[in-house]
Amino acid sequence: MLRAEGLLPEGAGIEETVVALHRHLARTPSMLLGVSLVDCVGERRIQNQPGTDEEHPNWRIPLADAQGAPVYVDDLATDARTARLLAAVREGISAR
């Protein structure tokens, strides 16, 4: 569907796919669209798995980028990957 809409080129990587998915969702008539911080920065670890803190240390996993480097809240406003994803959402909303 993403390729048919011209949102995802052949050979696209993970970041391009995440951006295309968000752009597509923003085009739908939904009044609410959430954007996860892990999608914004490229975090690849699974967050908030079901279970106890003994099984999965969910609340002890710091936010990191696709290379595993920590991402601080203060850096989100200037993060290029976050900016690309939020721009895609705005573009999708404008295309409704």
N, CA, C and O atoms as a CHARMM CRD file, in Angstrom:
* protein
*
  384
    1    1 MET  N      0.82100  -1.18200   0.00000 PROA 1      0.00000
    2    1 MET  CA     0.00000   0.00000   0.00000 PROA 1      0.00000
    3    1 MET  C      0.87800   1.26300   0.00000 PROA 1      0.00000
    4    1 MET  O      0.59300   2.23200  -0.70500 PROA 1      0.00000
    5    2 LEU  N      1.95200   1.23000   0.80700 PROA 2      0.00000
    6    2 LEU  CA     2.83400   2.39700   0.87500 PROA 2      0.00000
    7    2 LEU  C      3.50600   2.66400  -0.46800 PROA 2      0.00000
    8    2 LEU  O      3.65500   3.81600  -0.87400 PROA 2      0.00000
    9    3 ARG  N      3.90600   1.61000  -1.14700 PROA 3      0.00000
   10    3 ARG  CA     4.52400   1.77400  -2.47300 PROA 3      0.00000
   11    3 ARG  C      3.49400   2.24500  -3.49000 PROA 3      0.00000
   12    3 ARG  O      3.79600   3.09100  -4.33200 PROA 3      0.00000
   13    4 ALA  N      2.27700   1.70200  -3.42000 PROA 4      0.00000
   14    4 ALA  CA     1.21700   2.09900  -4.34400 PROA 4      0.00000
   15    4 ALA  C      0.86400   3.57700  -4.17600 PROA 4      0.00000
   16    4 ALA  O      0.47900   4.23200  -5.14500 PROA 4      0.00000
   17    5 GLU  N      0.99000   4.10300  -2.97000 PROA 5      0.00000
   18    5 GLU  CA     0.70600   5.51300  -2.69300 PROA 5      0.00000
   19    5 GLU  C      1.90800   6.41100  -2.99400 PROA 5      0.00000
   20    5 GLU  O      1.82100   7.63300  -2.87800 PROA 5      0.00000
   21    6 GLY  N      3.03000   5.79600  -3.38100 PROA 6      0.00000
   22    6 GLY  CA     4.22800   6.57000  -3.67500 PROA 6      0.00000
   23    6 GLY  C      4.95600   7.06000  -2.43300 PROA 6      0.00000
   24    6 GLY  O      5.73000   8.01500  -2.49400 PROA 6      0.00000
   25    7 LEU  N      4.70700   6.40600  -1.31100 PROA 7      0.00000
   26    7 LEU  CA     5.32700   6.82900  -0.05800 PROA 7      0.00000
   27    7 LEU  C      6.60500   6.07100   0.27900 PROA 7      0.00000
   28    7 LEU  O      7.40000   6.53400   1.09700 PROA 7      0.00000
   29    8 LEU  N      6.81000   4.91900  -0.33600 PROA 8      0.00000
   30    8 LEU  CA     7.94800   4.07700   0.01200 PROA 8      0.00000
   31    8 LEU  C      8.62500   3.55100  -1.23800 PROA 8      0.00000
   32    8 LEU  O      8.04800   2.73100  -1.95200 PROA 8      0.00000
   33    9 PRO  N      9.84000   4.00500  -1.51800 PROA 9      0.00000
   34    9 PRO  CA    10.55600   3.51200  -2.69800 PROA 9      0.00000
   35    9 PRO  C     11.09500   2.09800  -2.47800 PROA 9      0.00000
   36    9 PRO  O     11.27000   1.65600  -1.34300 PROA 9      0.00000
   37   10 GLU  N     11.35100   1.40800  -3.56700 PROA 10     0.00000
   38   10 GLU  CA    11.98000   0.08200  -3.49500 PROA 10     0.00000
   39   10 GLU  C     13.32000   0.21900  -2.77900 PROA 10     0.00000
   40   10 GLU  O     14.03000   1.21000  -2.94700 PROA 10     0.00000
   41   11 GLY  N     13.64700  -0.77300  -1.99500 PROA 11     0.00000
   42   11 GLY  CA    14.93700  -0.79100  -1.31100 PROA 11     0.00000
   43   11 GLY  C     15.03100   0.13500  -0.11500 PROA 11     0.00000
   44   11 GLY  O     16.12800   0.38200   0.38700 PROA 11     0.00000
   45   12 ALA  N     13.90500   0.65300   0.35200 PROA 12     0.00000
   46   12 ALA  CA    13.92000   1.56800   1.49600 PROA 12     0.00000
   47   12 ALA  C     14.37600   0.84200   2.75200 PROA 12     0.00000
   48   12 ALA  O     14.10900  -0.34600   2.93400 PROA 12     0.00000
   49   13 GLY  N     15.06100   1.57000   3.60600 PROA 13     0.00000
   50   13 GLY  CA    15.52100   1.02200   4.87400 PROA 13     0.00000
   51   13 GLY  C     14.49300   1.20500   5.97800 PROA 13     0.00000
   52   13 GLY  O     13.35800   1.61500   5.73500 PROA 13     0.00000
   53   14 ILE  N     14.91000   0.89500   7.17400 PROA 14     0.00000
   54   14 ILE  CA    14.00900   0.96800   8.33200 PROA 14     0.00000
   55   14 ILE  C     13.50300   2.38300   8.56300 PROA 14     0.00000
   56   14 ILE  O     12.30200   2.58900   8.73900 PROA 14     0.00000
   57   15 GLU  N     14.40300   3.36100   8.56700 PROA 15     0.00000
   58   15 GLU  CA    13.97400   4.73600   8.83500 PROA 15     0.00000
   59   15 GLU  C     12.97100   5.22600   7.79900 PROA 15     0.00000
   60   15 GLU  O     11.97300   5.85400   8.15000 PROA 15     0.00000
   61   16 GLU  N     13.23100   4.94200   6.52200 PROA 16     0.00000
   62   16 GLU  CA    12.31400   5.35600   5.45700 PROA 16     0.00000
   63   16 GLU  C     10.95200   4.67300   5.60500 PROA 16     0.00000
   64   16 GLU  O      9.91600   5.27600   5.33000 PROA 16     0.00000
   65   17 THR  N     10.96300   3.43000   6.03600 PROA 17     0.00000
   66   17 THR  CA     9.71400   2.69400   6.23600 PROA 17     0.00000
   67   17 THR  C      8.90600   3.28400   7.38200 PROA 17     0.00000
   68   17 THR  O      7.69000   3.44300   7.27000 PROA 17     0.00000
   69   18 VAL  N      9.56900   3.60600   8.47500 PROA 18     0.00000
   70   18 VAL  CA     8.88500   4.21600   9.62900 PROA 18     0.00000
   71   18 VAL  C      8.29100   5.56700   9.23400 PROA 18     0.00000
   72   18 VAL  O      7.15400   5.87200   9.59400 PROA 18     0.00000
   73   19 VAL  N      9.04300   6.36600   8.50600 PROA 19     0.00000
   74   19 VAL  CA     8.54400   7.66800   8.04800 PROA 19     0.00000
   75   19 VAL  C      7.33400   7.48500   7.12700 PROA 19     0.00000
   76   19 VAL  O      6.33500   8.19200   7.26700 PROA 19     0.00000
   77   20 ALA  N      7.42100   6.54500   6.19300 PROA 20     0.00000
   78   20 ALA  CA     6.31600   6.30000   5.26500 PROA 20     0.00000
   79   20 ALA  C      5.06200   5.82600   5.99800 PROA 20     0.00000
   80   20 ALA  O      3.95300   6.24600   5.66800 PROA 20     0.00000
   81   21 LEU  N      5.23400   4.96800   6.97600 PROA 21     0.00000
   82   21 LEU  CA     4.08700   4.49700   7.75500 PROA 21     0.00000
   83   21 LEU  C      3.40300   5.63700   8.49300 PROA 21     0.00000
   84   21 LEU  O      2.17500   5.72200   8.51000 PROA 21     0.00000
   85   22 HSD  N      4.18900   6.51100   9.10000 PROA 22     0.00000
   86   22 HSD  CA     3.61100   7.65000   9.81900 PROA 22     0.00000
   87   22 HSD  C      2.93200   8.62700   8.85000 PROA 22     0.00000
   88   22 HSD  O      1.86300   9.15900   9.15100 PROA 22     0.00000
   89   23 ARG  N      3.54600   8.85800   7.70400 PROA 23     0.00000
   90   23 ARG  CA     2.93400   9.74900   6.71400 PROA 23     0.00000
   91   23 ARG  C      1.58800   9.17300   6.25500 PROA 23     0.00000
   92   23 ARG  O      0.60400   9.90200   6.13100 PROA 23     0.00000
   93   24 HSD  N      1.55800   7.87000   6.00700 PROA 24     0.00000
   94   24 HSD  CA     0.31300   7.20500   5.60300 PROA 24     0.00000
   95   24 HSD  C     -0.74300   7.33600   6.69900 PROA 24     0.00000
   96   24 HSD  O     -1.88100   7.71100   6.41400 PROA 24     0.00000
   97   25 LEU  N     -0.38700   7.03400   7.93600 PROA 25     0.00000
   98   25 LEU  CA    -1.34400   7.12300   9.03700 PROA 25     0.00000
   99   25 LEU  C     -1.86800   8.54500   9.21200 PROA 25     0.00000
  100   25 LEU  O     -3.03900   8.74500   9.53300 PROA 25     0.00000
  101   26 ALA  N     -0.99600   9.53100   9.00000 PROA 26     0.00000
  102   26 ALA  CA    -1.42600  10.92900   9.13500 PROA 26     0.00000
  103   26 ALA  C     -2.42500  11.32300   8.05600 PROA 26     0.00000
  104   26 ALA  O     -3.18500  12.27500   8.23600 PROA 26     0.00000
  105   27 ARG  N     -2.43100  10.60500   6.94100 PROA 27     0.00000
  106   27 ARG  CA    -3.39000  10.89000   5.85500 PROA 27     0.00000
  107   27 ARG  C     -4.78000  10.33200   6.14400 PROA 27     0.00000
  108   27 ARG  O     -5.74800  10.72400   5.49200 PROA 27     0.00000
  109   28 THR  N     -4.89100   9.43400   7.10000 PROA 28     0.00000
  110   28 THR  CA    -6.18800   8.83000   7.40700 PROA 28     0.00000
  111   28 THR  C     -7.05500   9.84000   8.15500 PROA 28     0.00000
  112   28 THR  O     -6.53900  10.83700   8.66200 PROA 28     0.00000
  113   29 PRO  N     -8.36500   9.59900   8.23200 PROA 29     0.00000
  114   29 PRO  CA    -9.24600  10.54800   8.89600 PROA 29     0.00000
  115   29 PRO  C     -9.19900  10.50400  10.42900 PROA 29     0.00000
  116   29 PRO  O     -9.99600  11.17400  11.08500 PROA 29     0.00000
  117   30 SER  N     -8.29700   9.74100  10.99300 PROA 30     0.00000
  118   30 SER  CA    -8.20700   9.65300  12.44800 PROA 30     0.00000
  119   30 SER  C     -7.94100  11.03400  13.05700 PROA 30     0.00000
  120   30 SER  O     -7.15500  11.81700  12.52300 PROA 30     0.00000
  121   31 MET  N     -8.59300  11.31500  14.15800 PROA 31     0.00000
  122   31 MET  CA    -8.39600  12.59200  14.84100 PROA 31     0.00000
  123   31 MET  C     -7.20700  12.54500  15.80400 PROA 31     0.00000
  124   31 MET  O     -6.78600  13.57800  16.32500 PROA 31     0.00000
  125   32 LEU  N     -6.67500  11.36200  16.03600 PROA 32     0.00000
  126   32 LEU  CA    -5.58300  11.20900  16.99200 PROA 32     0.00000
  127   32 LEU  C     -4.50700  10.31400  16.40200 PROA 32     0.00000
  128   32 LEU  O     -4.79500   9.21500  15.92900 PROA 32     0.00000
  129   33 LEU  N     -3.28500  10.77800  16.42900 PROA 33     0.00000
  130   33 LEU  CA    -2.15700   9.98500  15.95000 PROA 33     0.00000
  131   33 LEU  C     -1.01400  10.15800  16.94400 PROA 33     0.00000
  132   33 LEU  O     -0.55500  11.27200  17.19500 PROA 33     0.00000
  133   34 GLY  N     -0.57300   9.06200  17.49300 PROA 34     0.00000
  134   34 GLY  CA     0.54700   9.10600  18.42700 PROA 34     0.00000
  135   34 GLY  C      1.85000   8.80600  17.70600 PROA 34     0.00000
  136   34 GLY  O      1.89900   7.97700  16.79800 PROA 34     0.00000
  137   35 VAL  N      2.89300   9.48700  18.12100 PROA 35     0.00000
  138   35 VAL  CA     4.22300   9.23500  17.58200 PROA 35     0.00000
  139   35 VAL  C      5.10800   8.84900  18.75900 PROA 35     0.00000
  140   35 VAL  O      5.29700   9.63000  19.69200 PROA 35     0.00000
  141   36 SER  N      5.63700   7.66100  18.70500 PROA 36     0.00000
  142   36 SER  CA     6.45500   7.13800  19.79400 PROA 36     0.00000
  143   36 SER  C      7.86500   7.72400  19.74100 PROA 36     0.00000
  144   36 SER  O      8.43300   7.90500  18.66400 PROA 36     0.00000
  145   37 LEU  N      8.41700   8.01500  20.90700 PROA 37     0.00000
  146   37 LEU  CA     9.79500   8.51800  20.95700 PROA 37     0.00000
  147   37 LEU  C     10.77400   7.51700  20.36900 PROA 37     0.00000
  148   37 LEU  O     11.76800   7.91500  19.76100 PROA 37     0.00000
  149   38 VAL  N     10.51400   6.22000  20.53900 PROA 38     0.00000
  150   38 VAL  CA    11.43500   5.23000  19.98400 PROA 38     0.00000
  151   38 VAL  C     11.45400   5.29800  18.46400 PROA 38     0.00000
  152   38 VAL  O     12.49800   5.07300  17.85200 PROA 38     0.00000
  153   39 ASP  N     10.30400   5.61000  17.83700 PROA 39     0.00000
  154   39 ASP  CA    10.27000   5.79200  16.38600 PROA 39     0.00000
  155   39 ASP  C     10.97700   7.07900  15.98300 PROA 39     0.00000
  156   39 ASP  O     11.62000   7.13600  14.93400 PROA 39     0.00000
  157   40 CYS  N     10.86200   8.10700  16.80900 PROA 40     0.00000
  158   40 CYS  CA    11.51000   9.39100  16.49800 PROA 40     0.00000
  159   40 CYS  C     13.02100   9.27000  16.43200 PROA 40     0.00000
  160   40 CYS  O     13.65300   9.85400  15.55100 PROA 40     0.00000
  161   41 VAL  N     13.60400   8.52300  17.34700 PROA 41     0.00000
  162   41 VAL  CA    15.06700   8.49900  17.43700 PROA 41     0.00000
  163   41 VAL  C     15.70700   7.23200  16.88600 PROA 41     0.00000
  164   41 VAL  O     16.93100   7.16300  16.76900 PROA 41     0.00000
  165   42 GLY  N     14.89400   6.22000  16.54000 PROA 42     0.00000
  166   42 GLY  CA    15.45400   5.00700  15.95100 PROA 42     0.00000
  167   42 GLY  C     15.81500   3.91800  16.93400 PROA 42     0.00000
  168   42 GLY  O     16.54800   2.99100  16.59200 PROA 42     0.00000
  169   43 GLU  N     15.31300   4.01500  18.14800 PROA 43     0.00000
  170   43 GLU  CA    15.57400   2.98400  19.15900 PROA 43     0.00000
  171   43 GLU  C     15.12400   1.63100  18.62400 PROA 43     0.00000
  172   43 GLU  O     14.03600   1.51600  18.05900 PROA 43     0.00000
  173   44 ARG  N     15.95700   0.60600  18.79900 PROA 44     0.00000
  174   44 ARG  CA    15.63100  -0.71400  18.25800 PROA 44     0.00000
  175   44 ARG  C     15.28600  -1.73500  19.33100 PROA 44     0.00000
  176   44 ARG  O     14.81400  -2.83000  19.02500 PROA 44     0.00000
  177   45 ARG  N     15.52100  -1.37700  20.58800 PROA 45     0.00000
  178   45 ARG  CA    15.18300  -2.31400  21.66400 PROA 45     0.00000
  179   45 ARG  C     13.68200  -2.26700  21.93200 PROA 45     0.00000
  180   45 ARG  O     13.04500  -1.22600  21.77500 PROA 45     0.00000
  181   46 ILE  N     13.13500  -3.38500  22.33100 PROA 46     0.00000
  182   46 ILE  CA    11.71100  -3.46700  22.63300 PROA 46     0.00000
  183   46 ILE  C     11.44300  -2.76800  23.95300 PROA 46     0.00000
  184   46 ILE  O     12.11600  -3.01800  24.95400 PROA 46     0.00000
  185   47 GLN  N     10.45600  -1.89300  23.94100 PROA 47     0.00000
  186   47 GLN  CA    10.08500  -1.14700  25.13600 PROA 47     0.00000
  187   47 GLN  C      8.80600  -1.72100  25.74100 PROA 47     0.00000
  188   47 GLN  O      7.94000  -2.20700  25.01400 PROA 47     0.00000
  189   48 ASN  N      8.68700  -1.66700  27.04400 PROA 48     0.00000
  190   48 ASN  CA     7.45800  -1.99300  27.77200 PROA 48     0.00000
  191   48 ASN  C      6.86300  -3.34800  27.42000 PROA 48     0.00000
  192   48 ASN  O      5.70600  -3.45000  27.01200 PROA 48     0.00000
  193   49 GLN  N      7.66800  -4.37700  27.58300 PROA 49     0.00000
  194   49 GLN  CA     7.19300  -5.73700  27.37000 PROA 49     0.00000
  195   49 GLN  C      6.31300  -6.15500  28.54600 PROA 49     0.00000
  196   49 GLN  O      6.54000  -5.72700  29.67700 PROA 49     0.00000
  197   50 PRO  N      5.31400  -6.98800  28.27900 PROA 50     0.00000
  198   50 PRO  CA     4.49700  -7.46800  29.39300 PROA 50     0.00000
  199   50 PRO  C      5.32800  -8.29600  30.35400 PROA 50     0.00000
  200   50 PRO  O      6.25500  -8.99200  29.94000 PROA 50     0.00000
  201   51 GLY  N      5.00700  -8.22200  31.60600 PROA 51     0.00000
  202   51 GLY  CA     5.71700  -8.98800  32.62500 PROA 51     0.00000
  203   51 GLY  C      6.13000  -8.08300  33.76300 PROA 51     0.00000
  204   51 GLY  O      5.78600  -6.90200  33.80400 PROA 51     0.00000
  205   52 THR  N      6.86000  -8.65400  34.66700 PROA 52     0.00000
  206   52 THR  CA     7.30800  -7.87600  35.82300 PROA 52     0.00000
  207   52 THR  C      8.65800  -7.25000  35.54300 PROA 52     0.00000
  208   52 THR  O      9.30200  -7.55500  34.53900 PROA 52     0.00000
  209   53 ASP  N      9.08100  -6.37300  36.43800 PROA 53     0.00000
  210   53 ASP  CA    10.39500  -5.74300  36.27000 PROA 53     0.00000
  211   53 ASP  C     11.52300  -6.74700  36.45200 PROA 53     0.00000
  212   53 ASP  O     12.66000  -6.48200  36.06300 PROA 53     0.00000
  213   54 GLU  N     11.21700  -7.89000  37.03800 PROA 54     0.00000
  214   54 GLU  CA    12.22800  -8.93900  37.18800 PROA 54     0.00000
  215   54 GLU  C     12.44700  -9.66400  35.85200 PROA 54     0.00000
  216   54 GLU  O     13.56500 -10.08300  35.54900 PROA 54     0.00000
  217   55 GLU  N     11.38100  -9.81100  35.05600 PROA 55     0.00000
  218   55 GLU  CA    11.48700 -10.49900  33.76700 PROA 55     0.00000
  219   55 GLU  C     12.03200  -9.58000  32.67900 PROA 55     0.00000
  220   55 GLU  O     12.88900  -9.97700  31.88900 PROA 55     0.00000
  221   56 HSD  N     11.52800  -8.35000  32.64700 PROA 56     0.00000
  222   56 HSD  CA    11.91100  -7.36500  31.63700 PROA 56     0.00000
  223   56 HSD  C     12.12800  -6.02100  32.33900 PROA 56     0.00000
  224   56 HSD  O     11.17300  -5.44900  32.86400 PROA 56     0.00000
  225   57 PRO  N     13.34700  -5.51200  32.35900 PROA 57     0.00000
  226   57 PRO  CA    13.60700  -4.23500  33.05400 PROA 57     0.00000
  227   57 PRO  C     13.09800  -3.02900  32.25700 PROA 57     0.00000
  228   57 PRO  O     13.86600  -2.13000  31.91500 PROA 57     0.00000
  229   58 ASN  N     11.79200  -3.02500  31.96700 PROA 58     0.00000
  230   58 ASN  CA    11.18300  -2.02800  31.09500 PROA 58     0.00000
  231   58 ASN  C     11.52900  -0.59200  31.44100 PROA 58     0.00000
  232   58 ASN  O     11.90100   0.18800  30.56400 PROA 58     0.00000
  233   59 TRP  N     11.41200  -0.24500  32.68200 PROA 59     0.00000
  234   59 TRP  CA    11.54400   1.16400  33.06000 PROA 59     0.00000
  235   59 TRP  C     12.99600   1.54400  33.32700 PROA 59     0.00000
  236   59 TRP  O     13.27300   2.66000  33.76600 PROA 59     0.00000
  237   60 ARG  N     13.91500   0.63500  33.06800 PROA 60     0.00000
  238   60 ARG  CA    15.33300   0.92200  33.24800 PROA 60     0.00000
  239   60 ARG  C     16.06600   1.05900  31.91800 PROA 60     0.00000
  240   60 ARG  O     17.28600   1.21900  31.89800 PROA 60     0.00000
  241   61 ILE  N     15.33800   0.99700  30.81200 PROA 61     0.00000
  242   61 ILE  CA    15.96300   1.08300  29.49000 PROA 61     0.00000
  243   61 ILE  C     16.00700   2.55300  29.07400 PROA 61     0.00000
  244   61 ILE  O     14.96400   3.15500  28.81900 PROA 61     0.00000
  245   62 PRO  N     17.20400   3.13500  29.00300 PROA 62     0.00000
  246   62 PRO  CA    17.28100   4.53600  28.56300 PROA 62     0.00000
  247   62 PRO  C     17.00200   4.65100  27.06100 PROA 62     0.00000
  248   62 PRO  O     17.30900   3.74000  26.29100 PROA 62     0.00000
  249   63 LEU  N     16.42700   5.76000  26.66500 PROA 63     0.00000
  250   63 LEU  CA    16.16100   6.00300  25.24800 PROA 63     0.00000
  251   63 LEU  C     17.48400   6.14200  24.50800 PROA 63     0.00000
  252   63 LEU  O     18.37500   6.87500  24.93900 PROA 63     0.00000
  253   64 ALA  N     17.60300   5.43400  23.39400 PROA 64     0.00000
  254   64 ALA  CA    18.83500   5.47200  22.60600 PROA 64     0.00000
  255   64 ALA  C     18.49500   5.57700  21.13000 PROA 64     0.00000
  256   64 ALA  O     17.37000   5.29900  20.71600 PROA 64     0.00000
  257   65 ASP  N     19.48700   5.98400  20.33900 PROA 65     0.00000
  258   65 ASP  CA    19.28100   6.07600  18.89800 PROA 65     0.00000
  259   65 ASP  C     19.55900   4.72100  18.24400 PROA 65     0.00000
  260   65 ASP  O     19.79300   3.73100  18.93700 PROA 65     0.00000
  261   66 ALA  N     19.53500   4.68100  16.92900 PROA 66     0.00000
  262   66 ALA  CA    19.70600   3.42600  16.19800 PROA 66     0.00000
  263   66 ALA  C     21.07500   2.78500  16.42400 PROA 66     0.00000
  264   66 ALA  O     21.22800   1.57900  16.22800 PROA 66     0.00000
  265   67 GLN  N     22.06500   3.56800  16.83200 PROA 67     0.00000
  266   67 GLN  CA    23.39300   3.02600  17.10300 PROA 67     0.00000
  267   67 GLN  C     23.58300   2.67000  18.57800 PROA 67     0.00000
  268   67 GLN  O     24.64300   2.18100  18.97000 PROA 67     0.00000
  269   68 GLY  N     22.54900   2.91600  19.39800 PROA 68     0.00000
  270   68 GLY  CA    22.62700   2.58900  20.81500 PROA 68     0.00000
  271   68 GLY  C     23.13900   3.71400  21.69600 PROA 68     0.00000
  272   68 GLY  O     23.29200   3.53100  22.90400 PROA 68     0.00000
  273   69 ALA  N     23.40800   4.87600  21.11100 PROA 69     0.00000
  274   69 ALA  CA    23.87400   6.02200  21.89700 PROA 69     0.00000
  275   69 ALA  C     22.69100   6.67500  22.61600 PROA 69     0.00000
  276   69 ALA  O     21.62200   6.82000  22.02300 PROA 69     0.00000
  277   70 PRO  N     22.86100   7.07000  23.87900 PROA 70     0.00000
  278   70 PRO  CA    21.75700   7.68800  24.61300 PROA 70     0.00000
  279   70 PRO  C     21.24000   8.95300  23.92300 PROA 70     0.00000
  280   70 PRO  O     22.00800   9.73200  23.35900 PROA 70     0.00000
  281   71 VAL  N     19.92100   9.13500  23.98300 PROA 71     0.00000
  282   71 VAL  CA    19.28100  10.34700  23.47500 PROA 71     0.00000
  283   71 VAL  C     18.62100  11.02100  24.66600 PROA 71     0.00000
  284   71 VAL  O     17.80900  10.41100  25.36200 PROA 71     0.00000
  285   72 TYR  N     18.96900  12.26800  24.89600 PROA 72     0.00000
  286   72 TYR  CA    18.44000  13.00700  26.03000 PROA 72     0.00000
  287   72 TYR  C     17.24700  13.85100  25.60000 PROA 72     0.00000
  288   72 TYR  O     17.18000  14.31400  24.46100 PROA 72     0.00000
  289   73 VAL  N     16.31700  14.04400  26.50900 PROA 73     0.00000
  290   73 VAL  CA    15.10700  14.81400  26.21400 PROA 73     0.00000
  291   73 VAL  C     15.46900  16.18200  25.64100 PROA 73     0.00000
  292   73 VAL  O     14.81400  16.65500  24.71200 PROA 73     0.00000
  293   74 ASP  N     16.48800  16.80900  26.17700 PROA 74     0.00000
  294   74 ASP  CA    16.89700  18.13600  25.71000 PROA 74     0.00000
  295   74 ASP  C     17.35700  18.12700  24.25300 PROA 74     0.00000
  296   74 ASP  O     17.34200  19.16600  23.59400 PROA 74     0.00000
  297   75 ASP  N     17.76400  16.96700  23.75000 PROA 75     0.00000
  298   75 ASP  CA    18.26400  16.87100  22.37300 PROA 75     0.00000
  299   75 ASP  C     17.17400  16.57200  21.34700 PROA 75     0.00000
  300   75 ASP  O     17.42300  16.66500  20.14500 PROA 75     0.00000
  301   76 LEU  N     15.97800  16.21600  21.79800 PROA 76     0.00000
  302   76 LEU  CA    14.91000  15.84000  20.86300 PROA 76     0.00000
  303   76 LEU  C     14.52400  16.98500  19.92800 PROA 76     0.00000
  304   76 LEU  O     14.23600  16.75000  18.75500 PROA 76     0.00000
  305   77 ALA  N     14.51500  18.20900  20.42900 PROA 77     0.00000
  306   77 ALA  CA    14.09300  19.35400  19.60800 PROA 77     0.00000
  307   77 ALA  C     15.03000  19.61500  18.43800 PROA 77     0.00000
  308   77 ALA  O     14.61900  20.22200  17.44900 PROA 77     0.00000
  309   78 THR  N     16.27300  19.17300  18.52700 PROA 78     0.00000
  310   78 THR  CA    17.24100  19.41200  17.45600 PROA 78     0.00000
  311   78 THR  C     17.67000  18.12200  16.75600 PROA 78     0.00000
  312   78 THR  O     18.58500  18.14100  15.93300 PROA 78     0.00000
  313   79 ASP  N     17.02300  17.01300  17.07300 PROA 79     0.00000
  314   79 ASP  CA    17.37100  15.73200  16.47900 PROA 79     0.00000
  315   79 ASP  C     16.83800  15.65600  15.04100 PROA 79     0.00000
  316   79 ASP  O     15.64200  15.84100  14.81100 PROA 79     0.00000
  317   80 ALA  N     17.71200  15.39000  14.09000 PROA 80     0.00000
  318   80 ALA  CA    17.34200  15.37900  12.66800 PROA 80     0.00000
  319   80 ALA  C     16.34000  14.27100  12.34600 PROA 80     0.00000
  320   80 ALA  O     15.40700  14.49400  11.57400 PROA 80     0.00000
  321   81 ARG  N     16.51300  13.10800  12.91300 PROA 81     0.00000
  322   81 ARG  CA    15.60300  11.99800  12.63400 PROA 81     0.00000
  323   81 ARG  C     14.20000  12.32700  13.15500 PROA 81     0.00000
  324   81 ARG  O     13.20600  12.06300  12.47800 PROA 81     0.00000
  325   82 THR  N     14.12200  12.89700  14.34800 PROA 82     0.00000
  326   82 THR  CA    12.83500  13.31300  14.91800 PROA 82     0.00000
  327   82 THR  C     12.18000  14.35600  14.02400 PROA 82     0.00000
  328   82 THR  O     10.97600  14.29500  13.77600 PROA 82     0.00000
  329   83 ALA  N     12.95900  15.30300  13.54400 PROA 83     0.00000
  330   83 ALA  CA    12.43100  16.35700  12.67000 PROA 83     0.00000
  331   83 ALA  C     11.86100  15.76600  11.38200 PROA 83     0.00000
  332   83 ALA  O     10.80300  16.20000  10.92500 PROA 83     0.00000
  333   84 ARG  N     12.54400  14.78200  10.78600 PROA 84     0.00000
  334   84 ARG  CA    12.05100  14.14700   9.55800 PROA 84     0.00000
  335   84 ARG  C     10.73100  13.42100   9.79900 PROA 84     0.00000
  336   84 ARG  O      9.81800  13.50100   8.97700 PROA 84     0.00000
  337   85 LEU  N     10.62900  12.72000  10.91200 PROA 85     0.00000
  338   85 LEU  CA     9.40600  11.98100  11.20000 PROA 85     0.00000
  339   85 LEU  C      8.23800  12.93100  11.46100 PROA 85     0.00000
  340   85 LEU  O      7.13900  12.71600  10.94900 PROA 85     0.00000
  341   86 LEU  N      8.46500  13.96800  12.24400 PROA 86     0.00000
  342   86 LEU  CA     7.38300  14.91500  12.53300 PROA 86     0.00000
  343   86 LEU  C      6.98500  15.70200  11.28300 PROA 86     0.00000
  344   86 LEU  O      5.81300  16.04000  11.11700 PROA 86     0.00000
  345   87 ALA  N      7.93600  15.99300  10.41000 PROA 87     0.00000
  346   87 ALA  CA     7.61600  16.66100   9.14800 PROA 87     0.00000
  347   87 ALA  C      6.73300  15.75500   8.28500 PROA 87     0.00000
  348   87 ALA  O      5.80100  16.23500   7.63900 PROA 87     0.00000
  349   88 ALA  N      7.01800  14.46400   8.27000 PROA 88     0.00000
  350   88 ALA  CA     6.20800  13.52000   7.50700 PROA 88     0.00000
  351   88 ALA  C      4.77900  13.47900   8.04000 PROA 88     0.00000
  352   88 ALA  O      3.82800  13.40100   7.26200 PROA 88     0.00000
  353   89 VAL  N      4.62400  13.53000   9.35300 PROA 89     0.00000
  354   89 VAL  CA     3.28400  13.54400   9.94400 PROA 89     0.00000
  355   89 VAL  C      2.55300  14.82200   9.54000 PROA 89     0.00000
  356   89 VAL  O      1.38600  14.77500   9.15100 PROA 89     0.00000
  357   90 ARG  N      3.23400  15.95700   9.63000 PROA 90     0.00000
  358   90 ARG  CA     2.59800  17.22300   9.22300 PROA 90     0.00000
  359   90 ARG  C      2.20700  17.19000   7.74400 PROA 90     0.00000
  360   90 ARG  O      1.12400  17.64900   7.38000 PROA 90     0.00000
  361   91 GLU  N      3.08700  16.64700   6.88700 PROA 91     0.00000
  362   91 GLU  CA     2.77500  16.53600   5.45700 PROA 91     0.00000
  363   91 GLU  C      1.56800  15.63700   5.22300 PROA 91     0.00000
  364   91 GLU  O      0.71800  15.93600   4.38500 PROA 91     0.00000
  365   92 GLY  N      1.49600  14.54200   5.96000 PROA 92     0.00000
  366   92 GLY  CA     0.37300  13.63900   5.81700 PROA 92     0.00000
  367   92 GLY  C     -0.93400  14.29700   6.21800 PROA 92     0.00000
  368   92 GLY  O     -1.95600  14.11600   5.55700 PROA 92     0.00000
  369   93 ILE  N     -0.90200  15.05500   7.29300 PROA 93     0.00000
  370   93 ILE  CA    -2.10300  15.76500   7.74200 PROA 93     0.00000
  371   93 ILE  C     -2.51500  16.80300   6.70600 PROA 93     0.00000
  372   93 ILE  O     -3.70500  16.96500   6.43800 PROA 93     0.00000
  373   94 SER  N     -1.55800  17.50400   6.12500 PROA 94     0.00000
  374   94 SER  CA    -1.85000  18.51200   5.09700 PROA 94     0.00000
  375   94 SER  C     -2.43900  17.88700   3.84100 PROA 94     0.00000
  376   94 SER  O     -3.18900  18.54300   3.11800 PROA 94     0.00000
  377   95 ALA  N     -2.11100  16.63500   3.57400 PROA 95     0.00000
  378   95 ALA  CA    -2.57800  15.95800   2.35100 PROA 95     0.00000
  379   95 ALA  C     -3.99700  15.39100   2.48800 PROA 95     0.00000
  380   95 ALA  O     -4.54900  14.86700   1.52000 PROA 95     0.00000
  381   96 ARG  N     -4.57600  15.49200   3.66100 PROA 96     0.00000
  382   96 ARG  CA    -5.93300  14.94300   3.85300 PROA 96     0.00000
  383   96 ARG  C     -6.92100  15.59400   2.94900 PROA 96     0.00000
  384   96 ARG  O     -8.10400  15.25300   2.98000 PROA 96     0.00000
